[in-house]
């Protein structure tokens, strides 16, 4: 199982409450889409405007491709993308290399 981490950033402090409200209960359809795409043990953490995501998958990069084809995600991203720093209409997404791991 591969581990994958990434960073994104919220636009400004005014969007923090809405971003967190949306993530309190993302809904069964969004959860199921992530499961079908191959995401496991997925978490997002926030420090100020910075978001740190972590997930585990057999094919971490492939999860990102597969999730884009899930119809519910277009609805979800229509809600979350306006809250994020974006480029070309998509959130700025920065992969983070793993430098240490301990089981």
Phi and psi in radians as a Rosetta constraint file:
Dihedral C 1 N 2 CA 2 C 2 CIRCULARHARMONIC -1.525 0.35
Dihedral N 2 CA 2 C 2 N 3 CIRCULARHARMONIC 2.662 0.35
Dihedral C 2 N 3 CA 3 C 3 CIRCULARHARMONIC -1.952 0.35
Dihedral N 3 CA 3 C 3 N 4 CIRCULARHARMONIC 2.483 0.35
Dihedral C 3 N 4 CA 4 C 4 CIRCULARHARMONIC -2.451 0.35
Dihedral N 4 CA 4 C 4 N 5 CIRCULARHARMONIC 2.337 0.35
Dihedral C 4 N 5 CA 5 C 5 CIRCULARHARMONIC -2.224 0.35
Dihedral N 5 CA 5 C 5 N 6 CIRCULARHARMONIC 2.638 0.35
Dihedral C 5 N 6 CA 6 C 6 CIRCULARHARMONIC -2.667 0.35
Dihedral N 6 CA 6 C 6 N 7 CIRCULARHARMONIC 2.840 0.35
Dihedral C 6 N 7 CA 7 C 7 CIRCULARHARMONIC -2.152 0.35
Dihedral N 7 CA 7 C 7 N 8 CIRCULARHARMONIC 2.563 0.35
Dihedral C 7 N 8 CA 8 C 8 CIRCULARHARMONIC -2.415 0.35
Dihedral N 8 CA 8 C 8 N 9 CIRCULARHARMONIC 3.071 0.35
Dihedral C 8 N 9 CA 9 C 9 CIRCULARHARMONIC -2.495 0.35
Dihedral N 9 CA 9 C 9 N 10 CIRCULARHARMONIC 2.416 0.35
Dihedral C 9 N 10 CA 10 C 10 CIRCULARHARMONIC -1.348 0.35
Dihedral N 10 CA 10 C 10 N 11 CIRCULARHARMONIC 2.713 0.35
Dihedral C 10 N 11 CA 11 C 11 CIRCULARHARMONIC -1.081 0.35
Dihedral N 11 CA 11 C 11 N 12 CIRCULARHARMONIC -0.882 0.35
Dihedral C 11 N 12 CA 12 C 12 CIRCULARHARMONIC -2.863 0.35
Dihedral N 12 CA 12 C 12 N 13 CIRCULARHARMONIC 3.070 0.35
Dihedral C 12 N 13 CA 13 C 13 CIRCULARHARMONIC -1.117 0.35
Dihedral N 13 CA 13 C 13 N 14 CIRCULARHARMONIC -0.422 0.35
Dihedral C 13 N 14 CA 14 C 14 CIRCULARHARMONIC -1.171 0.35
Dihedral N 14 CA 14 C 14 N 15 CIRCULARHARMONIC -0.365 0.35
Dihedral C 14 N 15 CA 15 C 15 CIRCULARHARMONIC -1.620 0.35
Dihedral N 15 CA 15 C 15 N 16 CIRCULARHARMONIC -0.128 0.35
Dihedral C 15 N 16 CA 16 C 16 CIRCULARHARMONIC -0.998 0.35
Dihedral N 16 CA 16 C 16 N 17 CIRCULARHARMONIC -0.869 0.35
Dihedral C 16 N 17 CA 17 C 17 CIRCULARHARMONIC -1.017 0.35
Dihedral N 17 CA 17 C 17 N 18 CIRCULARHARMONIC -0.713 0.35
Dihedral C 17 N 18 CA 18 C 18 CIRCULARHARMONIC -1.205 0.35
Dihedral N 18 CA 18 C 18 N 19 CIRCULARHARMONIC -0.732 0.35
Dihedral C 18 N 19 CA 19 C 19 CIRCULARHARMONIC -1.044 0.35
Dihedral N 19 CA 19 C 19 N 20 CIRCULARHARMONIC -0.798 0.35
Dihedral C 19 N 20 CA 20 C 20 CIRCULARHARMONIC -1.204 0.35
Dihedral N 20 CA 20 C 20 N 21 CIRCULARHARMONIC -0.645 0.35
Dihedral C 20 N 21 CA 21 C 21 CIRCULARHARMONIC -1.069 0.35
Dihedral N 21 CA 21 C 21 N 22 CIRCULARHARMONIC -0.779 0.35
Dihedral C 21 N 22 CA 22 C 22 CIRCULARHARMONIC -1.073 0.35
Dihedral N 22 CA 22 C 22 N 23 CIRCULARHARMONIC -0.572 0.35
Dihedral C 22 N 23 CA 23 C 23 CIRCULARHARMONIC -1.559 0.35
Dihedral N 23 CA 23 C 23 N 24 CIRCULARHARMONIC -0.099 0.35
Dihedral C 23 N 24 CA 24 C 24 CIRCULARHARMONIC -1.058 0.35
Dihedral N 24 CA 24 C 24 N 25 CIRCULARHARMONIC -0.741 0.35
Dihedral C 24 N 25 CA 25 C 25 CIRCULARHARMONIC -2.521 0.35
Dihedral N 25 CA 25 C 25 N 26 CIRCULARHARMONIC 1.662 0.35
Dihedral C 25 N 26 CA 26 C 26 CIRCULARHARMONIC -1.280 0.35
Dihedral N 26 CA 26 C 26 N 27 CIRCULARHARMONIC -0.253 0.35
Dihedral C 26 N 27 CA 27 C 27 CIRCULARHARMONIC 1.643 0.35
Dihedral N 27 CA 27 C 27 N 28 CIRCULARHARMONIC 2.653 0.35
Dihedral C 27 N 28 CA 28 C 28 CIRCULARHARMONIC -1.105 0.35
Dihedral N 28 CA 28 C 28 N 29 CIRCULARHARMONIC -0.618 0.35
Dihedral C 28 N 29 CA 29 C 29 CIRCULARHARMONIC -1.173 0.35
Dihedral N 29 CA 29 C 29 N 30 CIRCULARHARMONIC -0.698 0.35
Dihedral C 29 N 30 CA 30 C 30 CIRCULARHARMONIC -1.220 0.35
Dihedral N 30 CA 30 C 30 N 31 CIRCULARHARMONIC -0.715 0.35
Dihedral C 30 N 31 CA 31 C 31 CIRCULARHARMONIC -1.057 0.35
Dihedral N 31 CA 31 C 31 N 32 CIRCULARHARMONIC -0.808 0.35
Dihedral C 31 N 32 CA 32 C 32 CIRCULARHARMONIC -1.102 0.35
Dihedral N 32 CA 32 C 32 N 33 CIRCULARHARMONIC -0.676 0.35
Dihedral C 32 N 33 CA 33 C 33 CIRCULARHARMONIC -1.075 0.35
Dihedral N 33 CA 33 C 33 N 34 CIRCULARHARMONIC -0.731 0.35
Dihedral C 33 N 34 CA 34 C 34 CIRCULARHARMONIC -1.135 0.35
Dihedral N 34 CA 34 C 34 N 35 CIRCULARHARMONIC -0.702 0.35
Dihedral C 34 N 35 CA 35 C 35 CIRCULARHARMONIC -1.112 0.35
Dihedral N 35 CA 35 C 35 N 36 CIRCULARHARMONIC -0.815 0.35
Dihedral C 35 N 36 CA 36 C 36 CIRCULARHARMONIC -1.060 0.35
Dihedral N 36 CA 36 C 36 N 37 CIRCULARHARMONIC -0.613 0.35
Dihedral C 36 N 37 CA 37 C 37 CIRCULARHARMONIC -1.303 0.35
Dihedral N 37 CA 37 C 37 N 38 CIRCULARHARMONIC -0.241 0.35
Dihedral C 37 N 38 CA 38 C 38 CIRCULARHARMONIC 1.873 0.35
Dihedral N 38 CA 38 C 38 N 39 CIRCULARHARMONIC 0.084 0.35
Dihedral C 38 N 39 CA 39 C 39 CIRCULARHARMONIC -1.274 0.35
Dihedral N 39 CA 39 C 39 N 40 CIRCULARHARMONIC 2.420 0.35
Dihedral C 39 N 40 CA 40 C 40 CIRCULARHARMONIC -2.440 0.35
Dihedral N 40 CA 40 C 40 N 41 CIRCULARHARMONIC 2.690 0.35
Dihedral C 40 N 41 CA 41 C 41 CIRCULARHARMONIC 0.825 0.35
Dihedral N 41 CA 41 C 41 N 42 CIRCULARHARMONIC 0.907 0.35
Dihedral C 41 N 42 CA 42 C 42 CIRCULARHARMONIC -1.660 0.35
Dihedral N 42 CA 42 C 42 N 43 CIRCULARHARMONIC 2.260 0.35
Dihedral C 42 N 43 CA 43 C 43 CIRCULARHARMONIC -2.420 0.35
Dihedral N 43 CA 43 C 43 N 44 CIRCULARHARMONIC 2.647 0.35
Dihedral C 43 N 44 CA 44 C 44 CIRCULARHARMONIC -2.226 0.35
Dihedral N 44 CA 44 C 44 N 45 CIRCULARHARMONIC 2.307 0.35
Dihedral C 44 N 45 CA 45 C 45 CIRCULARHARMONIC -2.039 0.35
Dihedral N 45 CA 45 C 45 N 46 CIRCULARHARMONIC 2.673 0.35
Dihedral C 45 N 46 CA 46 C 46 CIRCULARHARMONIC -2.209 0.35
Dihedral N 46 CA 46 C 46 N 47 CIRCULARHARMONIC 2.361 0.35
Dihedral C 46 N 47 CA 47 C 47 CIRCULARHARMONIC -2.290 0.35
Dihedral N 47 CA 47 C 47 N 48 CIRCULARHARMONIC 1.801 0.35
Dihedral C 47 N 48 CA 48 C 48 CIRCULARHARMONIC 1.116 0.35
Dihedral N 48 CA 48 C 48 N 49 CIRCULARHARMONIC -2.167 0.35
Dihedral C 48 N 49 CA 49 C 49 CIRCULARHARMONIC -1.584 0.35
Dihedral N 49 CA 49 C 49 N 50 CIRCULARHARMONIC -0.187 0.35
Dihedral C 49 N 50 CA 50 C 50 CIRCULARHARMONIC -1.459 0.35
Dihedral N 50 CA 50 C 50 N 51 CIRCULARHARMONIC 2.335 0.35
Dihedral C 50 N 51 CA 51 C 51 CIRCULARHARMONIC -1.937 0.35
Dihedral N 51 CA 51 C 51 N 52 CIRCULARHARMONIC 2.349 0.35
Dihedral C 51 N 52 CA 52 C 52 CIRCULARHARMONIC -2.084 0.35
Dihedral N 52 CA 52 C 52 N 53 CIRCULARHARMONIC 2.090 0.35
Dihedral C 52 N 53 CA 53 C 53 CIRCULARHARMONIC -1.915 0.35
Dihedral N 53 CA 53 C 53 N 54 CIRCULARHARMONIC 2.598 0.35
Dihedral C 53 N 54 CA 54 C 54 CIRCULARHARMONIC -2.500 0.35
Dihedral N 54 CA 54 C 54 N 55 CIRCULARHARMONIC 2.376 0.35
Dihedral C 54 N 55 CA 55 C 55 CIRCULARHARMONIC -2.622 0.35
Dihedral N 55 CA 55 C 55 N 56 CIRCULARHARMONIC 2.868 0.35
Dihedral C 55 N 56 CA 56 C 56 CIRCULARHARMONIC -2.066 0.35
Dihedral N 56 CA 56 C 56 N 57 CIRCULARHARMONIC 2.501 0.35
Dihedral C 56 N 57 CA 57 C 57 CIRCULARHARMONIC -2.856 0.35
Dihedral N 57 CA 57 C 57 N 58 CIRCULARHARMONIC 2.719 0.35
Dihedral C 57 N 58 CA 58 C 58 CIRCULARHARMONIC -1.163 0.35
Dihedral N 58 CA 58 C 58 N 59 CIRCULARHARMONIC -0.608 0.35
Dihedral C 58 N 59 CA 59 C 59 CIRCULARHARMONIC -2.330 0.35
Dihedral N 59 CA 59 C 59 N 60 CIRCULARHARMONIC 1.379 0.35
Dihedral C 59 N 60 CA 60 C 60 CIRCULARHARMONIC -0.951 0.35
Dihedral N 60 CA 60 C 60 N 61 CIRCULARHARMONIC -0.799 0.35
Dihedral C 60 N 61 CA 61 C 61 CIRCULARHARMONIC -1.184 0.35
Dihedral N 61 CA 61 C 61 N 62 CIRCULARHARMONIC -0.634 0.35
Dihedral C 61 N 62 CA 62 C 62 CIRCULARHARMONIC -1.118 0.35
Dihedral N 62 CA 62 C 62 N 63 CIRCULARHARMONIC -0.504 0.35
Dihedral C 62 N 63 CA 63 C 63 CIRCULARHARMONIC -1.020 0.35
Dihedral N 63 CA 63 C 63 N 64 CIRCULARHARMONIC -0.697 0.35
Dihedral C 63 N 64 CA 64 C 64 CIRCULARHARMONIC -1.150 0.35
Dihedral N 64 CA 64 C 64 N 65 CIRCULARHARMONIC -0.650 0.35
Dihedral C 64 N 65 CA 65 C 65 CIRCULARHARMONIC -1.204 0.35
Dihedral N 65 CA 65 C 65 N 66 CIRCULARHARMONIC -0.819 0.35
Dihedral C 65 N 66 CA 66 C 66 CIRCULARHARMONIC -1.148 0.35
Dihedral N 66 CA 66 C 66 N 67 CIRCULARHARMONIC -0.680 0.35
Dihedral C 66 N 67 CA 67 C 67 CIRCULARHARMONIC -1.121 0.35
Dihedral N 67 CA 67 C 67 N 68 CIRCULARHARMONIC -0.512 0.35
Dihedral C 67 N 68 CA 68 C 68 CIRCULARHARMONIC -1.131 0.35
Dihedral N 68 CA 68 C 68 N 69 CIRCULARHARMONIC -0.361 0.35
Dihedral C 68 N 69 CA 69 C 69 CIRCULARHARMONIC -1.637 0.35
Dihedral N 69 CA 69 C 69 N 70 CIRCULARHARMONIC 0.003 0.35
Dihedral C 69 N 70 CA 70 C 70 CIRCULARHARMONIC -1.432 0.35
Dihedral N 70 CA 70 C 70 N 71 CIRCULARHARMONIC 2.056 0.35
Dihedral C 70 N 71 CA 71 C 71 CIRCULARHARMONIC -0.956 0.35
Dihedral N 71 CA 71 C 71 N 72 CIRCULARHARMONIC -0.694 0.35
Dihedral C 71 N 72 CA 72 C 72 CIRCULARHARMONIC -1.094 0.35
Dihedral N 72 CA 72 C 72 N 73 CIRCULARHARMONIC -0.434 0.35
Dihedral C 72 N 73 CA 73 C 73 CIRCULARHARMONIC -1.217 0.35
Dihedral N 73 CA 73 C 73 N 74 CIRCULARHARMONIC -0.476 0.35
Dihedral C 73 N 74 CA 74 C 74 CIRCULARHARMONIC -1.101 0.35
Dihedral N 74 CA 74 C 74 N 75 CIRCULARHARMONIC -0.702 0.35
Dihedral C 74 N 75 CA 75 C 75 CIRCULARHARMONIC -1.153 0.35
Dihedral N 75 CA 75 C 75 N 76 CIRCULARHARMONIC -0.767 0.35
Dihedral C 75 N 76 CA 76 C 76 CIRCULARHARMONIC -1.103 0.35
Dihedral N 76 CA 76 C 76 N 77 CIRCULARHARMONIC -0.823 0.35
Dihedral C 76 N 77 CA 77 C 77 CIRCULARHARMONIC -1.187 0.35
Dihedral N 77 CA 77 C 77 N 78 CIRCULARHARMONIC -0.468 0.35
Dihedral C 77 N 78 CA 78 C 78 CIRCULARHARMONIC -1.116 0.35
Dihedral N 78 CA 78 C 78 N 79 CIRCULARHARMONIC -0.478 0.35
Dihedral C 78 N 79 CA 79 C 79 CIRCULARHARMONIC -1.494 0.35
Dihedral N 79 CA 79 C 79 N 80 CIRCULARHARMONIC -0.702 0.35
Dihedral C 79 N 80 CA 80 C 80 CIRCULARHARMONIC -1.588 0.35
Dihedral N 80 CA 80 C 80 N 81 CIRCULARHARMONIC -0.612 0.35
Dihedral C 80 N 81 CA 81 C 81 CIRCULARHARMONIC -1.021 0.35
Dihedral N 81 CA 81 C 81 N 82 CIRCULARHARMONIC -0.674 0.35
Dihedral C 81 N 82 CA 82 C 82 CIRCULARHARMONIC -1.095 0.35
Dihedral N 82 CA 82 C 82 N 83 CIRCULARHARMONIC -0.265 0.35
Dihedral C 82 N 83 CA 83 C 83 CIRCULARHARMONIC -1.559 0.35
Dihedral N 83 CA 83 C 83 N 84 CIRCULARHARMONIC -0.182 0.35
Dihedral C 83 N 84 CA 84 C 84 CIRCULARHARMONIC -1.878 0.35
Dihedral N 84 CA 84 C 84 N 85 CIRCULARHARMONIC 2.759 0.35
Dihedral C 84 N 85 CA 85 C 85 CIRCULARHARMONIC -1.229 0.35
Dihedral N 85 CA 85 C 85 N 86 CIRCULARHARMONIC 2.296 0.35
Dihedral C 85 N 86 CA 86 C 86 CIRCULARHARMONIC -2.262 0.35
Dihedral N 86 CA 86 C 86 N 87 CIRCULARHARMONIC 2.861 0.35
Dihedral C 86 N 87 CA 87 C 87 CIRCULARHARMONIC -2.477 0.35
Dihedral N 87 CA 87 C 87 N 88 CIRCULARHARMONIC 2.159 0.35
Dihedral C 87 N 88 CA 88 C 88 CIRCULARHARMONIC 1.098 0.35
Dihedral N 88 CA 88 C 88 N 89 CIRCULARHARMONIC 0.528 0.35
Dihedral C 88 N 89 CA 89 C 89 CIRCULARHARMONIC 1.416 0.35
Dihedral N 89 CA 89 C 89 N 90 CIRCULARHARMONIC 0.013 0.35
Dihedral C 89 N 90 CA 90 C 90 CIRCULARHARMONIC -2.072 0.35
Dihedral N 90 CA 90 C 90 N 91 CIRCULARHARMONIC 2.555 0.35
Dihedral C 90 N 91 CA 91 C 91 CIRCULARHARMONIC -1.014 0.35
Dihedral N 91 CA 91 C 91 N 92 CIRCULARHARMONIC 2.477 0.35
Dihedral C 91 N 92 CA 92 C 92 CIRCULARHARMONIC -1.113 0.35
Dihedral N 92 CA 92 C 92 N 93 CIRCULARHARMONIC 2.196 0.35
Dihedral C 92 N 93 CA 93 C 93 CIRCULARHARMONIC -2.237 0.35
Dihedral N 93 CA 93 C 93 N 94 CIRCULARHARMONIC 2.039 0.35
Dihedral C 93 N 94 CA 94 C 94 CIRCULARHARMONIC -2.069 0.35
Dihedral N 94 CA 94 C 94 N 95 CIRCULARHARMONIC 1.906 0.35
Dihedral C 94 N 95 CA 95 C 95 CIRCULARHARMONIC -1.084 0.35
Dihedral N 95 CA 95 C 95 N 96 CIRCULARHARMONIC 2.542 0.35
Dihedral C 95 N 96 CA 96 C 96 CIRCULARHARMONIC -2.051 0.35
Dihedral N 96 CA 96 C 96 N 97 CIRCULARHARMONIC 2.131 0.35
Dihedral C 96 N 97 CA 97 C 97 CIRCULARHARMONIC -1.257 0.35
Dihedral N 97 CA 97 C 97 N 98 CIRCULARHARMONIC 2.521 0.35
Dihedral C 97 N 98 CA 98 C 98 CIRCULARHARMONIC -1.359 0.35
Dihedral N 98 CA 98 C 98 N 99 CIRCULARHARMONIC 2.293 0.35
Dihedral C 98 N 99 CA 99 C 99 CIRCULARHARMONIC -2.008 0.35
Dihedral N 99 CA 99 C 99 N 100 CIRCULARHARMONIC -0.202 0.35
Dihedral C 99 N 100 CA 100 C 100 CIRCULARHARMONIC -2.771 0.35
Dihedral N 100 CA 100 C 100 N 101 CIRCULARHARMONIC 2.521 0.35
Dihedral C 100 N 101 CA 101 C 101 CIRCULARHARMONIC -2.587 0.35
Dihedral N 101 CA 101 C 101 N 102 CIRCULARHARMONIC 2.475 0.35
Dihedral C 101 N 102 CA 102 C 102 CIRCULARHARMONIC -2.472 0.35
Dihedral N 102 CA 102 C 102 N 103 CIRCULARHARMONIC 2.216 0.35
